[in-house]
Amino acid sequence: MFLALAVGIALGAGPLKETIGDTLTGQVQQLRAEKDELRSQLDSASDDLGHAVTYIDAAGPRLLEGSLTDRRVAVVALGEVDESVRTAVDERFAQAGATVTAHVTLNDAWTDTGLDSFRQALGGQLVQYLSPAPADGAGVQEELAAALVQGLVAADPAAPDTLASDSAFLLELLSGGDYPLVTLQDPVEVPADAIVVLAPSERSGTSASADTDEVEQTQAAWLAVLTAAQERSEGAVLADGPRGDGSLTDVILGDDQLAGALTTVSDTQVVTGQVSTPLALAVRISGENGHYGFGDGETPLPDAVALPPVDRTPASADAGAGTEGTQG
């Protein structure tokens, strides 16, 4: 063994030294060349992606123009949403011809399991003001969601540009007290026609320590809000983030009944989803349902639709939205 080791050392220091050195040098040079090529390909791909984003951003106003003319939209965030996303969505609705009438954020108290009794008592107060009344067997989350939506969309029949008195009262109950369930960015004075629901930027249930039952209860509460928004307004759309990791879009697409009733847009953290959101809402107001994005079960771009002009005469308010606010 010692003889073989000695021979190896002698060869490495002698005749094979130069060959081994040349081989290693060649391999290092090849790896450097491959690294440079990969870097060049990555830079090229990044440039192409940047150009595509710039193009879509520039094309957005033309795609959106007139799609929601004179529509009023309330924005409901199911939790904390990145300000950049919220602002971008607002801008796209403005480009579509819509006006944002309210920004509402659900607080932790909306789903905190320690406040179940409080929400139950509050729901009992709210339900007497709901029109139409919740379905038999509706739970407190359905009652709260109905109250929130009615508070945002129900108009005074005699003055369609003014929020109904019951609506203001409902929003006051939901946003006041020791445990406010929602936060209103500004006082809500004008009723909305439709609602966009923003999924939180930070998702619950993605950590290993997440409680499965609590996650499911939270998702059920969010779905109640989206369902009430669809049933009690002209139309609603979920503006979600990327698919996977607790995506509410995945939950909806995994249930045939929900998938057939609720409209979703994924990847609204990027420009494609932001442009698609007003277009998807227009499609939903027209009476069609869809799911938009680049994942399984989704369509890349909503169809273009022409909505009828908005009629806000008192007679229209009396026969239409009124305290029901349902046209979906």
LINFENLIN-V538696 format. One record per residue. N is the residue number from 1. RES is the residue in three letters. PSI is psi in degrees with one decimal (999 if undefined). BURIAL is # if it has 24 or more other C-alpha atoms within 12 Angstrom, else .. D_FIRST is the distance of its C-alpha to the first C-alpha in Angstrom with 2 decimals. Layout:
N/RES/PSI/BURIAL/D_FIRST + N/RES/PSI/BURIAL/D_FIRST
This chain:
1/MET/-43.1/./0.00 + 2/PHE/-31.3/./3.81 + 3/LEU/-42.6/./5.35 + 4/ALA/-38.6/./5.19 + 5/LEU/-41.9/./6.26 + 6/ALA/-41.2/./8.62 + 7/VAL/-41.3/./9.92 + 8/GLY/-42.9/./10.64 + 9/ILE/-41.1/./12.42 + 10/ALA/-42.3/./14.25 + 11/LEU/-40.4/./15.42 + 12/GLY/-31.4/./16.49 + 13/ALA/-6.7/./18.42 + 14/GLY/-111.8/./19.75 + 15/PRO/-36.0/./20.94 + 16/LEU/-11.3/./19.97 + 17/LYS/-47.0/./21.28 + 18/GLU/-38.7/./24.84 + 19/THR/-45.1/./24.36 + 20/ILE/-42.2/./22.66 + 21/GLY/-42.3/./25.36 + 22/ASP/-39.3/./28.10 + 23/THR/-47.3/./26.96 + 24/LEU/-40.5/./26.91 + 25/THR/-41.4/./30.23 + 26/GLY/-40.2/./31.75 + 27/GLN/-40.6/./30.78 + 28/VAL/-42.7/./32.25 + 29/GLN/-38.6/./35.39 + 30/GLN/-43.0/./35.76 + 31/LEU/-38.3/./35.50 + 32/ARG/-40.2/./38.08 + 33/ALA/-42.6/./40.35 + 34/GLU/-39.1/./40.13 + 35/LYS/-44.6/./40.88 + 36/ASP/-38.5/./43.86 + 37/GLU/-43.0/./45.12 + 38/LEU/-39.8/./44.92 + 39/ARG/-42.1/./46.71 + 40/SER/-42.0/./49.36 + 41/GLN/-40.4/./49.85 + 42/LEU/-43.6/./50.16 + 43/ASP/-39.9/./52.70 + 44/SER/-43.0/./54.65 + 45/ALA/-39.1/./54.70 + 46/SER/-39.9/./55.83 + 47/ASP/-43.7/./58.57 + 48/ASP/-42.9/./59.71 + 49/LEU/-42.9/./59.82 + 50/GLY/-40.1/./61.74 + 51/HIS/-39.9/./64.20 + 52/ALA/-42.5/./64.72 + 53/VAL/-42.9/./65.41 + 54/THR/-40.6/./67.80 + 55/TYR/-47.4/./69.57 + 56/ILE/-40.2/./70.00 + 57/ASP/-42.7/#/71.19 + 58/ALA/-33.4/./73.75 + 59/ALA/-17.6/./74.84 + 60/GLY/-52.0/#/75.27 + 61/PRO/-36.2/#/78.87 + 62/ARG/-38.6/./79.96 + 63/LEU/-35.7/#/78.32 + 64/LEU/-21.2/#/79.86 + 65/GLU/123.3/#/83.28 + 66/GLY/-0.6/#/86.06 + 67/SER/-25.5/#/83.85 + 68/LEU/40.9/#/85.11 + 69/THR/125.2/#/88.28 + 70/ASP/5.9/#/90.18 + 71/ARG/149.2/#/87.94 + 72/ARG/131.8/#/87.19 + 73/VAL/130.1/#/83.74 + 74/ALA/138.6/#/82.56 + 75/VAL/119.8/#/78.89 + 76/VAL/116.6/#/77.39 + 77/ALA/128.9/#/73.91 + 78/LEU/-3.0/#/72.24 + 79/GLY/-162.7/#/70.39 + 80/GLU/129.9/#/69.20 + 81/VAL/137.0/#/68.80 + 82/ASP/133.1/./67.40 + 83/GLU/-33.1/./70.38 + 84/SER/-37.6/./69.12 + 85/VAL/-46.5/#/69.25 + 86/ARG/-45.9/#/72.65 + 87/THR/-43.0/./74.10 + 88/ALA/-41.1/#/72.76 + 89/VAL/-43.1/#/74.25 + 90/ASP/-44.5/#/77.57 + 91/GLU/-38.5/#/77.61 + 92/ARG/-36.2/#/77.05 + 93/PHE/-37.4/#/79.93 + 94/ALA/-40.9/#/82.13 + 95/GLN/-27.1/#/81.23 + 96/ALA/-6.1/#/82.25 + 97/GLY/8.6/#/85.66 + 98/ALA/162.4/#/85.15 + 99/THR/131.4/#/85.91 + 100/VAL/120.3/#/83.68 + 101/THR/-18.7/#/86.03 + 102/ALA/147.7/#/83.67 + 103/HIS/116.9/#/80.17 + 104/VAL/137.2/#/79.29 + 105/THR/129.0/#/76.06 + 106/LEU/129.7/#/75.37 + 107/ASN/170.2/#/74.43 + 108/ASP/-29.6/#/72.05 + 109/ALA/-19.6/#/75.19 + 110/TRP/-31.3/#/75.65 + 111/THR/-2.9/#/72.76 + 112/ASP/119.5/./72.02 + 113/THR/-22.7/./72.02 + 114/GLY/-9.5/./73.55 + 115/LEU/23.0/./76.67 + 116/ASP/-45.3/./77.41 + 117/SER/-39.9/./80.72 + 118/PHE/-46.1/#/81.78 + 119/ARG/-37.0/#/81.18 + 120/GLN/-45.1/./82.99 + 121/ALA/-40.6/./86.03 + 122/LEU/-41.1/#/85.98 + 123/GLY/-37.3/#/85.75 + 124/GLY/-32.2/./88.87 + 125/GLN/-38.2/./90.70 + 126/LEU/-34.7/#/89.57 + 127/VAL/-29.4/#/90.22 + 128/GLN/-15.2/./94.01 + 129/TYR/-1.3/#/93.85 + 130/LEU/132.8/#/91.71 + 131/SER/116.0/#/93.44 + 132/PRO/159.1/#/92.61 + 133/ALA/150.1/./91.52 + 134/PRO/154.9/#/87.97 + 135/ALA/153.7/./87.55 + 136/ASP/134.9/./88.10 + 137/GLY/1.7/./84.99 + 138/ALA/141.0/./83.55 + 139/GLY/177.5/./81.30 + 140/VAL/-33.8/#/81.52 + 141/GLN/-37.6/#/78.93 + 142/GLU/-37.3/#/81.10 + 143/GLU/-45.0/#/84.15 + 144/LEU/-42.7/#/82.52 + 145/ALA/-41.7/#/81.26 + 146/ALA/-40.3/#/84.74 + 147/ALA/-42.2/#/86.30 + 148/LEU/-48.1/#/83.98 + 149/VAL/-44.9/#/84.65 + 150/GLN/-37.3/#/88.39 + 151/GLY/-26.6/#/88.41 + 152/LEU/-25.8/#/86.94 + 153/VAL/-21.7/#/88.91 + 154/ALA/126.0/#/92.30 + 155/ALA/160.1/#/95.18 + 156/ASP/120.2/#/98.72 + 157/PRO/-33.1/#/100.75 + 158/ALA/-14.7/./103.53 + 159/ALA/84.5/./101.21 + 160/PRO/-16.9/#/98.08 + 161/ASP/4.1/#/96.57 + 162/THR/140.0/#/96.61 + 163/LEU/139.7/#/94.38 + 164/ALA/150.2/#/96.18 + 165/SER/-38.8/#/97.12 + 166/ASP/-33.2/#/95.12 + 167/SER/-48.1/#/92.06 + 168/ALA/-38.1/#/92.24 + 169/PHE/-41.5/#/92.67 + 170/LEU/-45.2/#/89.62 + 171/LEU/-34.9/#/87.43 + 172/GLU/-43.0/#/88.85 + 173/LEU/-39.7/#/87.91 + 174/LEU/-30.2/#/84.39 + 175/SER/-4.5/#/83.69 + 176/GLY/-169.4/./85.55 + 177/GLY/-173.3/./85.45 + 178/ASP/-26.7/./82.81 + 179/TYR/74.3/#/80.20 + 180/PRO/129.3/#/80.76 + 181/LEU/-26.6/#/79.14 + 182/VAL/159.3/#/79.26 + 183/THR/127.5/#/79.53 + 184/LEU/124.0/#/81.99 + 185/GLN/-40.8/./81.13 + 186/ASP/160.7/./84.87 + 187/PRO/138.9/./88.02 + 188/VAL/120.9/#/88.47 + 189/GLU/-21.6/#/91.91 + 190/VAL/133.1/#/91.70 + 191/PRO/146.4/#/90.73 + 192/ALA/159.2/#/87.85 + 193/ASP/-37.4/#/88.01 + 194/ALA/170.6/#/84.33 + 195/ILE/136.0/#/81.15 + 196/VAL/130.4/#/77.60 + 197/VAL/118.4/#/75.10 + 198/LEU/125.0/#/72.05 + 199/ALA/148.1/#/68.88 + 200/PRO/148.6/#/67.20 + 201/SER/-37.1/#/64.46 + 202/GLU/124.4/./62.32 + 203/ARG/140.7/#/61.86 + 204/SER/151.1/#/61.93 + 205/GLY/6.2/./59.52 + 206/THR/-12.7/./56.44 + 207/SER/157.8/./54.58 + 208/ALA/-24.8/./52.71 + 209/SER/0.9/./55.21 + 210/ALA/137.7/./58.28 + 211/ASP/119.9/./60.75 + 212/THR/-44.4/./61.33 + 213/ASP/-41.0/./64.94 + 214/GLU/-40.4/./65.81 + 215/VAL/-44.6/#/64.34 + 216/GLU/-37.7/./66.34 + 217/GLN/-40.1/./69.49 + 218/THR/-45.4/#/69.10 + 219/GLN/-38.7/#/68.61 + 220/ALA/-38.7/#/71.66 + 221/ALA/-40.8/#/73.71 + 222/TRP/-41.4/#/72.69 + 223/LEU/-33.3/#/73.55 + 224/ALA/-39.6/#/76.93 + 225/VAL/-46.7/#/77.63 + 226/LEU/-40.0/#/76.70 + 227/THR/-45.2/#/78.74 + 228/ALA/-38.6/#/81.77 + 229/ALA/-39.0/#/81.48 + 230/GLN/-42.3/#/81.65 + 231/GLU/-25.7/#/84.45 + 232/ARG/14.2/#/86.65 + 233/SER/-179.4/#/86.47 + 234/GLU/-29.5/#/86.79 + 235/GLY/159.2/#/83.04 + 236/ALA/156.4/#/79.69 + 237/VAL/140.5/#/76.16 + 238/LEU/122.3/#/72.85 + 239/ALA/100.5/#/71.00 + 240/ASP/170.6/#/67.42 + 241/GLY/-151.8/#/64.07 + 242/PRO/153.2/#/60.96 + 243/ARG/158.6/#/60.39 + 244/GLY/171.2/./57.97 + 245/ASP/50.8/./57.13 + 246/GLY/17.8/#/60.47 + 247/SER/130.5/#/62.58 + 248/LEU/-29.5/#/66.20 + 249/THR/-41.5/#/66.43 + 250/ASP/-40.2/#/63.77 + 251/VAL/-44.2/#/65.81 + 252/ILE/-46.1/#/68.94 + 253/LEU/-17.7/#/67.40 + 254/GLY/-1.7/./65.92 + 255/ASP/115.6/./69.47 + 256/ASP/-39.6/./71.86 + 257/GLN/-46.1/./74.95 + 258/LEU/-42.0/#/73.75 + 259/ALA/-30.6/#/72.41 + 260/GLY/-10.7/./75.83 + 261/ALA/-25.3/#/77.72 + 262/LEU/139.7/#/75.75 + 263/THR/137.2/#/74.78 + 264/THR/150.5/#/71.44 + 265/VAL/125.3/#/69.82 + 266/SER/168.1/#/66.14 + 267/ASP/41.0/#/64.28 + 268/THR/5.1/#/67.28 + 269/GLN/-8.4/#/64.97 + 270/VAL/167.3/#/64.91 + 271/VAL/-32.7/#/67.79 + 272/THR/-46.5/#/67.77 + 273/GLY/-35.4/#/68.47 + 274/GLN/-39.6/#/70.98 + 275/VAL/-37.0/#/72.99 + 276/SER/-25.0/#/72.86 + 277/THR/-51.2/#/74.23 + 278/PRO/-36.6/#/77.89 + 279/LEU/-41.3/#/77.82 + 280/ALA/-38.1/#/76.58 + 281/LEU/-39.1/#/79.32 + 282/ALA/-42.7/#/81.93 + 283/VAL/-41.3/#/80.74 + 284/ARG/-39.3/#/80.93 + 285/ILE/-32.5/#/84.43 + 286/SER/-11.5/#/85.44 + 287/GLY/-0.3/#/84.58 + 288/GLU/150.0/#/81.20 + 289/ASN/147.2/#/77.92 + 290/GLY/173.1/#/74.45 + 291/HIS/125.4/#/70.90 + 292/TYR/132.2/#/69.64 + 293/GLY/-157.3/#/66.19 + 294/PHE/15.2/./63.15 + 295/GLY/-177.0/./61.65 + 296/ASP/134.2/./62.21 + 297/GLY/7.9/./65.91 + 298/GLU/155.3/#/67.05 + 299/THR/135.0/./69.13 + 300/PRO/-41.1/#/68.19 + 301/LEU/131.4/#/71.76 + 302/PRO/150.8/#/74.98 + 303/ASP/153.3/#/77.92 + 304/ALA/132.5/#/80.74 + 305/VAL/153.4/#/83.84 + 306/ALA/108.9/./87.33 + 307/LEU/148.1/#/88.63 + 308/PRO/154.9/./92.38 + 309/PRO/150.9/./93.92 + 310/VAL/134.5/./93.99 + 311/ASP/112.7/./97.37 + 312/ARG/28.3/#/98.02 + 313/THR/154.0/./101.71 + 314/PRO/-37.7/./102.85 + 315/ALA/-39.7/./103.64 + 316/SER/-41.1/./100.05 + 317/ALA/-38.3/#/98.71 + 318/ASP/-39.1/./101.12 + 319/ALA/-17.1/./100.14 + 320/GLY/-103.2/#/96.47 + 321/ALA/-58.8/#/94.07 + 322/GLY/-138.9/#/96.45 + 323/THR/-16.5/#/94.94 + 324/GLU/-48.9/#/93.08 + 325/GLY/24.4/#/91.14 + 326/THR/122.4/#/89.83 + 327/GLN/8.9/#/89.75 + 328/GLY/999/#/86.31
